[in-house]
Amino acid sequence: MNINPDNSSDQNLSVQLQSVKIAIQDATQTCQGNVILLLALLRQLENLHREIRDGVFQESLPDNRQRLYALLKDIESQGGWPYIERMRLQAFLANLSDEIENK
């Protein structure tokens, strides 16, 4: 489950992931200051996460206990389950209240 730096396909994936990260950072810079565009970017990332999770990830889940155990062990050792957290409405409103008070 871990990315092995000695494997050329794993190195290729690492390069691809770095490219994706840079593209997202560039898009973030482009959207900076425009909350509507930033929200659209976050929605797109959430949709992509859902597509991967509900599609190829579920199809790739282990079919026996040993592989399931290895997957769960890897998830735990590598930082847990990937999760895209949404901003809570109360936090959003608190930020809005602070902005209004500061004007």
N, CA, C and O atoms as CSV, one atom per row, in Angstrom:
chain,resi,resn,atom,element,x,y,z
A,1,MET,N,N,0.805,-1.197,0.000
A,1,MET,CA,C,0.000,0.000,0.000
A,1,MET,C,C,0.860,1.279,0.000
A,1,MET,O,O,0.476,2.288,-0.592
A,2,ASN,N,N,1.998,1.229,0.653
A,2,ASN,CA,C,2.876,2.397,0.682
A,2,ASN,C,C,3.470,2.640,-0.694
A,2,ASN,O,O,3.647,1.703,-1.472
A,3,ILE,N,N,3.778,3.888,-0.993
A,3,ILE,CA,C,4.468,4.194,-2.237
A,3,ILE,C,C,5.931,3.840,-2.037
A,3,ILE,O,O,6.582,4.359,-1.130
A,4,ASN,N,N,6.447,2.962,-2.878
A,4,ASN,CA,C,7.817,2.499,-2.789
A,4,ASN,C,C,8.670,3.300,-3.759
A,4,ASN,O,O,8.468,3.206,-4.969
A,5,PRO,N,N,9.637,4.104,-3.248
A,5,PRO,CA,C,10.429,4.955,-4.141
A,5,PRO,C,C,11.301,4.186,-5.121
A,5,PRO,O,O,11.787,4.771,-6.089
A,6,ASP,N,N,11.517,2.882,-4.898
A,6,ASP,CA,C,12.330,2.089,-5.806
A,6,ASP,C,C,11.552,1.617,-7.024
A,6,ASP,O,O,12.154,1.160,-7.996
A,7,ASN,N,N,10.243,1.716,-6.995
A,7,ASN,CA,C,9.391,1.228,-8.075
A,7,ASN,C,C,9.119,2.381,-9.044
A,7,ASN,O,O,8.682,3.452,-8.624
A,8,SER,N,N,9.377,2.167,-10.347
A,8,SER,CA,C,9.227,3.246,-11.326
A,8,SER,C,C,7.780,3.710,-11.462
A,8,SER,O,O,7.541,4.898,-11.677
A,9,SER,N,N,6.800,2.798,-11.342
A,9,SER,CA,C,5.406,3.236,-11.433
A,9,SER,C,C,5.023,4.071,-10.216
A,9,SER,O,O,4.235,5.009,-10.336
A,10,ASP,N,N,5.572,3.743,-9.043
A,10,ASP,CA,C,5.326,4.554,-7.850
A,10,ASP,C,C,5.973,5.934,-7.985
A,10,ASP,O,O,5.411,6.935,-7.541
A,11,GLN,N,N,7.162,5.981,-8.602
A,11,GLN,CA,C,7.822,7.264,-8.839
A,11,GLN,C,C,7.005,8.101,-9.819
A,11,GLN,O,O,6.875,9.313,-9.648
A,12,ASN,N,N,6.457,7.452,-10.845
A,12,ASN,CA,C,5.615,8.144,-11.816
A,12,ASN,C,C,4.386,8.722,-11.131
A,12,ASN,O,O,3.997,9.857,-11.406
A,13,LEU,N,N,3.765,7.939,-10.229
A,13,LEU,CA,C,2.605,8.431,-9.493
A,13,LEU,C,C,2.998,9.614,-8.617
A,13,LEU,O,O,2.255,10.592,-8.529
A,14,SER,N,N,4.146,9.538,-7.973
A,14,SER,CA,C,4.598,10.654,-7.133
A,14,SER,C,C,4.763,11.931,-7.952
A,14,SER,O,O,4.398,13.016,-7.500
A,15,VAL,N,N,5.309,11.797,-9.147
A,15,VAL,CA,C,5.467,12.953,-10.047
A,15,VAL,C,C,4.102,13.489,-10.455
A,15,VAL,O,O,3.887,14.701,-10.464
A,16,GLN,N,N,3.178,12.593,-10.791
A,16,GLN,CA,C,1.831,13.013,-11.170
A,16,GLN,C,C,1.127,13.711,-10.017
A,16,GLN,O,O,0.480,14.739,-10.214
A,17,LEU,N,N,1.249,13.156,-8.810
A,17,LEU,CA,C,0.615,13.779,-7.645
A,17,LEU,C,C,1.206,15.161,-7.368
A,17,LEU,O,O,0.481,16.085,-7.002
A,18,GLN,N,N,2.509,15.300,-7.542
A,18,GLN,CA,C,3.146,16.606,-7.358
A,18,GLN,C,C,2.618,17.596,-8.397
A,18,GLN,O,O,2.397,18.764,-8.076
A,19,SER,N,N,2.416,17.151,-9.619
A,19,SER,CA,C,1.862,18.006,-10.667
A,19,SER,C,C,0.442,18.449,-10.323
A,19,SER,O,O,0.075,19.606,-10.527
A,20,VAL,N,N,-0.351,17.515,-9.798
A,20,VAL,CA,C,-1.724,17.833,-9.386
A,20,VAL,C,C,-1.700,18.865,-8.264
A,20,VAL,O,O,-2.467,19.828,-8.278
A,21,LYS,N,N,-0.820,18.658,-7.302
A,21,LYS,CA,C,-0.696,19.593,-6.178
A,21,LYS,C,C,-0.347,20.997,-6.679
A,21,LYS,O,O,-0.940,21.982,-6.240
A,22,ILE,N,N,0.599,21.082,-7.582
A,22,ILE,CA,C,1.009,22.378,-8.126
A,22,ILE,C,C,-0.134,23.029,-8.900
A,22,ILE,O,O,-0.349,24.237,-8.795
A,23,ALA,N,N,-0.868,22.229,-9.680
A,23,ALA,CA,C,-2.006,22.769,-10.434
A,23,ALA,C,C,-3.076,23.319,-9.497
A,23,ALA,O,O,-3.658,24.370,-9.764
A,24,ILE,N,N,-3.337,22.610,-8.400
A,24,ILE,CA,C,-4.332,23.081,-7.437
A,24,ILE,C,C,-3.845,24.354,-6.741
A,24,ILE,O,O,-4.623,25.281,-6.519
A,25,GLN,N,N,-2.563,24.392,-6.400
A,25,GLN,CA,C,-2.011,25.602,-5.787
A,25,GLN,C,C,-2.083,26.784,-6.749
A,25,GLN,O,O,-2.390,27.901,-6.332
A,26,ASP,N,N,-1.806,26.554,-8.026
A,26,ASP,CA,C,-1.921,27.613,-9.031
A,26,ASP,C,C,-3.363,28.104,-9.148
A,26,ASP,O,O,-3.616,29.307,-9.217
A,27,ALA,N,N,-4.309,27.154,-9.170
A,27,ALA,CA,C,-5.722,27.533,-9.241
A,27,ALA,C,C,-6.129,28.327,-8.011
A,27,ALA,O,O,-6.906,29.277,-8.106
A,28,THR,N,N,-5.605,27.939,-6.864
A,28,THR,CA,C,-5.899,28.664,-5.622
A,28,THR,C,C,-5.385,30.094,-5.704
A,28,THR,O,O,-6.074,31.030,-5.297
A,29,GLN,N,N,-4.185,30.264,-6.225
A,29,GLN,CA,C,-3.631,31.614,-6.384
A,29,GLN,C,C,-4.477,32.447,-7.345
A,29,GLN,O,O,-4.703,33.635,-7.118
A,30,THR,N,N,-4.940,31.811,-8.416
A,30,THR,CA,C,-5.785,32.498,-9.396
A,30,THR,C,C,-7.093,32.960,-8.756
A,30,THR,O,O,-7.602,34.035,-9.073
A,31,CYS,N,N,-7.632,32.141,-7.856
A,31,CYS,CA,C,-8.920,32.429,-7.219
A,31,CYS,C,C,-8.786,33.329,-5.988
A,31,CYS,O,O,-9.793,33.797,-5.456
A,32,GLN,N,N,-7.578,33.570,-5.539
A,32,GLN,CA,C,-7.374,34.295,-4.285
A,32,GLN,C,C,-8.146,35.612,-4.276
A,32,GLN,O,O,-8.053,36.417,-5.202
A,33,GLY,N,N,-8.907,35.804,-3.206
A,33,GLY,CA,C,-9.698,37.016,-3.060
A,33,GLY,C,C,-11.106,36.905,-3.632
A,33,GLY,O,O,-11.942,37.777,-3.393
A,34,ASN,N,N,-11.375,35.852,-4.378
A,34,ASN,CA,C,-12.697,35.670,-4.967
A,34,ASN,C,C,-13.348,34.447,-4.319
A,34,ASN,O,O,-13.099,33.311,-4.721
A,35,VAL,N,N,-14.175,34.696,-3.324
A,35,VAL,CA,C,-14.753,33.613,-2.537
A,35,VAL,C,C,-15.617,32.680,-3.380
A,35,VAL,O,O,-15.692,31.487,-3.085
A,36,ILE,N,N,-16.261,33.185,-4.407
A,36,ILE,CA,C,-17.103,32.344,-5.270
A,36,ILE,C,C,-16.236,31.354,-6.048
A,36,ILE,O,O,-16.574,30.174,-6.144
A,37,LEU,N,N,-15.125,31.828,-6.599
A,37,LEU,CA,C,-14.228,30.927,-7.324
A,37,LEU,C,C,-13.568,29.929,-6.381
A,37,LEU,O,O,-13.401,28.763,-6.740
A,38,LEU,N,N,-13.192,30.360,-5.188
A,38,LEU,CA,C,-12.602,29.451,-4.213
A,38,LEU,C,C,-13.596,28.374,-3.803
A,38,LEU,O,O,-13.230,27.208,-3.655
A,39,LEU,N,N,-14.847,28.764,-3.619
A,39,LEU,CA,C,-15.889,27.806,-3.287
A,39,LEU,C,C,-16.086,26.805,-4.428
A,39,LEU,O,O,-16.284,25.615,-4.180
A,40,ALA,N,N,-16.032,27.275,-5.661
A,40,ALA,CA,C,-16.145,26.377,-6.821
A,40,ALA,C,C,-14.969,25.396,-6.850
A,40,ALA,O,O,-15.149,24.220,-7.166
A,41,LEU,N,N,-13.784,25.871,-6.526
A,41,LEU,CA,C,-12.607,25.001,-6.468
A,41,LEU,C,C,-12.777,23.938,-5.391
A,41,LEU,O,O,-12.506,22.761,-5.633
A,42,LEU,N,N,-13.222,24.340,-4.207
A,42,LEU,CA,C,-13.455,23.378,-3.125
A,42,LEU,C,C,-14.520,22.352,-3.505
A,42,LEU,O,O,-14.387,21.168,-3.196
A,43,ARG,N,N,-15.565,22.807,-4.169
A,43,ARG,CA,C,-16.613,21.875,-4.609
A,43,ARG,C,C,-16.065,20.875,-5.616
A,43,ARG,O,O,-16.394,19.690,-5.566
A,44,GLN,N,N,-15.239,21.350,-6.521
A,44,GLN,CA,C,-14.657,20.454,-7.528
A,44,GLN,C,C,-13.763,19.409,-6.866
A,44,GLN,O,O,-13.793,18.235,-7.235
A,45,LEU,N,N,-12.969,19.839,-5.890
A,45,LEU,CA,C,-12.105,18.899,-5.171
A,45,LEU,C,C,-12.934,17.871,-4.400
A,45,LEU,O,O,-12.592,16.689,-4.368
A,46,GLU,N,N,-14.011,18.322,-3.786
A,46,GLU,CA,C,-14.899,17.412,-3.065
A,46,GLU,C,C,-15.535,16.397,-4.024
A,46,GLU,O,O,-15.619,15.210,-3.710
A,47,ASN,N,N,-15.976,16.866,-5.184
A,47,ASN,CA,C,-16.571,15.967,-6.175
A,47,ASN,C,C,-15.563,14.939,-6.676
A,47,ASN,O,O,-15.892,13.765,-6.847
A,48,LEU,N,N,-14.339,15.388,-6.908
A,48,LEU,CA,C,-13.294,14.470,-7.357
A,48,LEU,C,C,-12.999,13.426,-6.283
A,48,LEU,O,O,-12.837,12.244,-6.588
A,49,HIS,N,N,-12.929,13.862,-5.037
A,49,HIS,CA,C,-12.722,12.944,-3.922
A,49,HIS,C,C,-13.831,11.883,-3.890
A,49,HIS,O,O,-13.557,10.693,-3.735
A,50,ARG,N,N,-15.072,12.326,-4.036
A,50,ARG,CA,C,-16.216,11.408,-4.014
A,50,ARG,C,C,-16.156,10.434,-5.188
A,50,ARG,O,O,-16.415,9.243,-5.016
A,51,GLU,N,N,-15.816,10.932,-6.383
A,51,GLU,CA,C,-15.718,10.062,-7.565
A,51,GLU,C,C,-14.688,8.959,-7.365
A,51,GLU,O,O,-14.948,7.795,-7.668
A,52,ILE,N,N,-13.531,9.326,-6.859
A,52,ILE,CA,C,-12.468,8.344,-6.640
A,52,ILE,C,C,-12.893,7.344,-5.569
A,52,ILE,O,O,-12.753,6.134,-5.745
A,53,ARG,N,N,-13.414,7.865,-4.456
A,53,ARG,CA,C,-13.815,7.001,-3.337
A,53,ARG,C,C,-14.908,6.028,-3.743
A,53,ARG,O,O,-14.814,4.834,-3.458
A,54,ASP,N,N,-15.950,6.529,-4.408
A,54,ASP,CA,C,-17.109,5.707,-4.735
A,54,ASP,C,C,-16.902,4.859,-5.985
A,54,ASP,O,O,-17.693,3.958,-6.262
A,55,GLY,N,N,-15.864,5.137,-6.726
A,55,GLY,CA,C,-15.606,4.406,-7.962
A,55,GLY,C,C,-14.449,3.444,-7.825
A,55,GLY,O,O,-14.587,2.364,-7.250
A,56,VAL,N,N,-13.318,3.837,-8.349
A,56,VAL,CA,C,-12.172,2.925,-8.436
A,56,VAL,C,C,-11.644,2.490,-7.077
A,56,VAL,O,O,-11.114,1.385,-6.956
A,57,PHE,N,N,-11.772,3.328,-6.049
A,57,PHE,CA,C,-11.293,2.912,-4.729
A,57,PHE,C,C,-12.122,1.742,-4.204
A,57,PHE,O,O,-11.571,0.730,-3.770
A,58,GLN,N,N,-13.447,1.884,-4.243
A,58,GLN,CA,C,-14.296,0.798,-3.749
A,58,GLN,C,C,-14.109,-0.483,-4.561
A,58,GLN,O,O,-14.135,-1.588,-4.021
A,59,GLU,N,N,-13.923,-0.312,-5.856
A,59,GLU,CA,C,-13.699,-1.478,-6.716
A,59,GLU,C,C,-12.376,-2.170,-6.401
A,59,GLU,O,O,-12.210,-3.358,-6.680
A,60,SER,N,N,-11.435,-1.427,-5.819
A,60,SER,CA,C,-10.100,-1.958,-5.532
A,60,SER,C,C,-9.945,-2.482,-4.111
A,60,SER,O,O,-8.870,-2.956,-3.744
A,61,LEU,N,N,-10.998,-2.406,-3.310
A,61,LEU,CA,C,-10.894,-2.854,-1.924
A,61,LEU,C,C,-10.531,-4.344,-1.856
A,61,LEU,O,O,-10.895,-5.122,-2.738
A,62,PRO,N,N,-9.818,-4.721,-0.810
A,62,PRO,CA,C,-9.374,-6.113,-0.666
A,62,PRO,C,C,-10.541,-7.095,-0.609
A,62,PRO,O,O,-11.647,-6.768,-0.179
A,63,ASP,N,N,-10.245,-8.316,-1.064
A,63,ASP,CA,C,-11.275,-9.342,-1.073
A,63,ASP,C,C,-10.988,-10.472,-0.093
A,63,ASP,O,O,-11.659,-11.503,-0.109
A,64,ASN,N,N,-9.977,-10.268,0.768
A,64,ASN,CA,C,-9.721,-11.264,1.809
A,64,ASN,C,C,-9.203,-10.561,3.067
A,64,ASN,O,O,-8.827,-9.390,3.022
A,65,ARG,N,N,-9.188,-11.281,4.178
A,65,ARG,CA,C,-8.835,-10.689,5.471
A,65,ARG,C,C,-7.402,-10.194,5.528
A,65,ARG,O,O,-7.136,-9.136,6.100
A,66,GLN,N,N,-6.479,-10.936,4.949
A,66,GLN,CA,C,-5.069,-10.537,5.006
A,66,GLN,C,C,-4.853,-9.201,4.299
A,66,GLN,O,O,-4.170,-8.317,4.818
A,67,ARG,N,N,-5.435,-9.065,3.126
A,67,ARG,CA,C,-5.284,-7.811,2.377
A,67,ARG,C,C,-6.027,-6.668,3.073
A,67,ARG,O,O,-5.548,-5.533,3.084
A,68,LEU,N,N,-7.177,-6.958,3.644
A,68,LEU,CA,C,-7.914,-5.943,4.391
A,68,LEU,C,C,-7.106,-5.477,5.594
A,68,LEU,O,O,-7.022,-4.279,5.865
A,69,TYR,N,N,-6.518,-6.417,6.310
A,69,TYR,CA,C,-5.683,-6.068,7.457
A,69,TYR,C,C,-4.512,-5.196,7.011
A,69,TYR,O,O,-4.205,-4.193,7.655
A,70,ALA,N,N,-3.859,-5.573,5.913
A,70,ALA,CA,C,-2.729,-4.787,5.405
A,70,ALA,C,C,-3.177,-3.368,5.037
A,70,ALA,O,O,-2.470,-2.398,5.312
A,71,LEU,N,N,-4.347,-3.256,4.416
A,71,LEU,CA,C,-4.871,-1.936,4.051
A,71,LEU,C,C,-5.149,-1.099,5.292
A,71,LEU,O,O,-4.751,0.064,5.361
A,72,LEU,N,N,-5.829,-1.685,6.271
A,72,LEU,CA,C,-6.151,-0.948,7.492
A,72,LEU,C,C,-4.887,-0.546,8.244
A,72,LEU,O,O,-4.815,0.554,8.791
A,73,LYS,N,N,-3.905,-1.418,8.273
A,73,LYS,CA,C,-2.624,-1.111,8.913
A,73,LYS,C,C,-1.946,0.063,8.197
A,73,LYS,O,O,-1.406,0.963,8.840
A,74,ASP,N,N,-1.980,0.043,6.868
A,74,ASP,CA,C,-1.395,1.123,6.086
A,74,ASP,C,C,-2.137,2.443,6.323
A,74,ASP,O,O,-1.506,3.488,6.483
A,75,ILE,N,N,-3.454,2.398,6.346
A,75,ILE,CA,C,-4.250,3.611,6.588
A,75,ILE,C,C,-3.879,4.212,7.936
A,75,ILE,O,O,-3.694,5.423,8.057
A,76,GLU,N,N,-3.771,3.358,8.947
A,76,GLU,CA,C,-3.442,3.844,10.282
A,76,GLU,C,C,-2.025,4.402,10.360
A,76,GLU,O,O,-1.801,5.435,10.991
A,77,SER,N,N,-1.081,3.738,9.733
A,77,SER,CA,C,0.321,4.176,9.832
A,77,SER,C,C,0.624,5.389,8.959
A,77,SER,O,O,1.577,6.120,9.228
A,78,GLN,N,N,-0.173,5.609,7.918
A,78,GLN,CA,C,0.100,6.700,6.983
A,78,GLN,C,C,-0.769,7.932,7.195
A,78,GLN,O,O,-0.802,8.808,6.332
A,79,GLY,N,N,-1.463,8.022,8.309
A,79,GLY,CA,C,-2.183,9.254,8.606
A,79,GLY,C,C,-3.687,9.156,8.585
A,79,GLY,O,O,-4.358,10.187,8.638
A,80,GLY,N,N,-4.238,7.989,8.510
A,80,GLY,CA,C,-5.673,7.851,8.613
A,80,GLY,C,C,-6.392,7.966,7.284
A,80,GLY,O,O,-5.787,8.027,6.214
A,81,TRP,N,N,-7.699,7.991,7.401
A,81,TRP,CA,C,-8.581,8.031,6.251
A,81,TRP,C,C,-8.613,9.435,5.657
A,81,TRP,O,O,-8.762,10.401,6.405
A,82,PRO,N,N,-8.480,9.583,4.338
A,82,PRO,CA,C,-8.564,10.913,3.733
A,82,PRO,C,C,-9.968,11.490,3.892
A,82,PRO,O,O,-10.964,10.809,3.649
A,83,TYR,N,N,-10.029,12.722,4.292
A,83,TYR,CA,C,-11.317,13.339,4.574
A,83,TYR,C,C,-11.253,14.800,4.162
A,83,TYR,O,O,-10.276,15.491,4.453
A,84,ILE,N,N,-12.277,15.262,3.496
A,84,ILE,CA,C,-12.372,16.676,3.142
A,84,ILE,C,C,-13.410,17.291,4.065
A,84,ILE,O,O,-14.609,17.039,3.936
A,85,GLU,N,N,-12.932,18.092,4.987
A,85,GLU,CA,C,-13.816,18.684,5.976
A,85,GLU,C,C,-14.491,19.926,5.419
A,85,GLU,O,O,-13.867,20.739,4.738
A,86,ARG,N,N,-15.746,20.053,5.713
A,86,ARG,CA,C,-16.487,21.246,5.323
A,86,ARG,C,C,-16.454,22.243,6.466
A,86,ARG,O,O,-16.453,21.863,7.637
A,87,MET,N,N,-16.427,23.510,6.119
A,87,MET,CA,C,-16.482,24.546,7.134
A,87,MET,C,C,-17.871,24.512,7.765
A,87,MET,O,O,-18.883,24.472,7.065
A,88,ARG,N,N,-17.903,24.527,9.055
A,88,ARG,CA,C,-19.193,24.523,9.750
A,88,ARG,C,C,-19.872,25.877,9.575
A,88,ARG,O,O,-19.219,26.920,9.580
A,89,LEU,N,N,-21.176,25.843,9.422
A,89,LEU,CA,C,-21.937,27.065,9.200
A,89,LEU,C,C,-21.741,28.049,10.346
A,89,LEU,O,O,-21.657,29.255,10.115
A,90,GLN,N,N,-21.667,27.554,11.574
A,90,GLN,CA,C,-21.463,28.438,12.726
A,90,GLN,C,C,-20.126,29.157,12.628
A,90,GLN,O,O,-20.045,30.347,12.935
A,91,ALA,N,N,-19.072,28.457,12.205
A,91,ALA,CA,C,-17.762,29.088,12.047
A,91,ALA,C,C,-17.816,30.136,10.944
A,91,ALA,O,O,-17.243,31.217,11.076
A,92,PHE,N,N,-18.508,29.812,9.855
A,92,PHE,CA,C,-18.672,30.759,8.757
A,92,PHE,C,C,-19.371,32.025,9.247
A,92,PHE,O,O,-18.937,33.138,8.948
A,93,LEU,N,N,-20.456,31.848,10.002
A,93,LEU,CA,C,-21.203,33.000,10.514
A,93,LEU,C,C,-20.386,33.787,11.531
A,93,LEU,O,O,-20.492,35.012,11.587
A,94,ALA,N,N,-19.571,33.107,12.337
A,94,ALA,CA,C,-18.708,33.791,13.297
A,94,ALA,C,C,-17.693,34.661,12.560
A,94,ALA,O,O,-17.430,35.795,12.961
A,95,ASN,N,N,-17.122,34.119,11.474
A,95,ASN,CA,C,-16.179,34.906,10.662
A,95,ASN,C,C,-16.880,36.103,10.043
A,95,ASN,O,O,-16.312,37.193,9.972
A,96,LEU,N,N,-18.095,35.904,9.601
A,96,LEU,CA,C,-18.876,36.985,9.016
A,96,LEU,C,C,-19.160,38.055,10.057
A,96,LEU,O,O,-19.050,39.246,9.766
A,97,SER,N,N,-19.523,37.648,11.261
A,97,SER,CA,C,-19.797,38.596,12.356
A,97,SER,C,C,-18.564,39.407,12.684
A,97,SER,O,O,-18.655,40.613,12.913
A,98,ASP,N,N,-17.398,38.751,12.711
A,98,ASP,CA,C,-16.145,39.461,12.988
A,98,ASP,C,C,-15.870,40.503,11.918
A,98,ASP,O,O,-15.446,41.617,12.227
A,99,GLU,N,N,-16.111,40.148,10.655
A,99,GLU,CA,C,-15.905,41.081,9.546
A,99,GLU,C,C,-16.841,42.291,9.664
A,99,GLU,O,O,-16.420,43.427,9.445
A,100,ILE,N,N,-18.082,42.049,10.002
A,100,ILE,CA,C,-19.057,43.133,10.125
A,100,ILE,C,C,-18.666,44.063,11.266
A,100,ILE,O,O,-18.756,45.283,11.132
A,101,GLU,N,N,-18.231,43.491,12.393
A,101,GLU,CA,C,-17.837,44.298,13.555
A,101,GLU,C,C,-16.607,45.132,13.272
A,101,GLU,O,O,-16.472,46.229,13.814
A,102,ASN,N,N,-15.712,44.646,12.442
A,102,ASN,CA,C,-14.446,45.348,12.145
A,102,ASN,C,C,-14.625,46.466,11.138
A,102,ASN,O,O,-13.696,47.245,10.923
A,103,LYS,N,N,-15.793,46.573,10.511
A,103,LYS,CA,C,-16.026,47.622,9.504
A,103,LYS,C,C,-16.521,48.875,10.130
A,103,LYS,O,O,-16.768,49.858,9.431
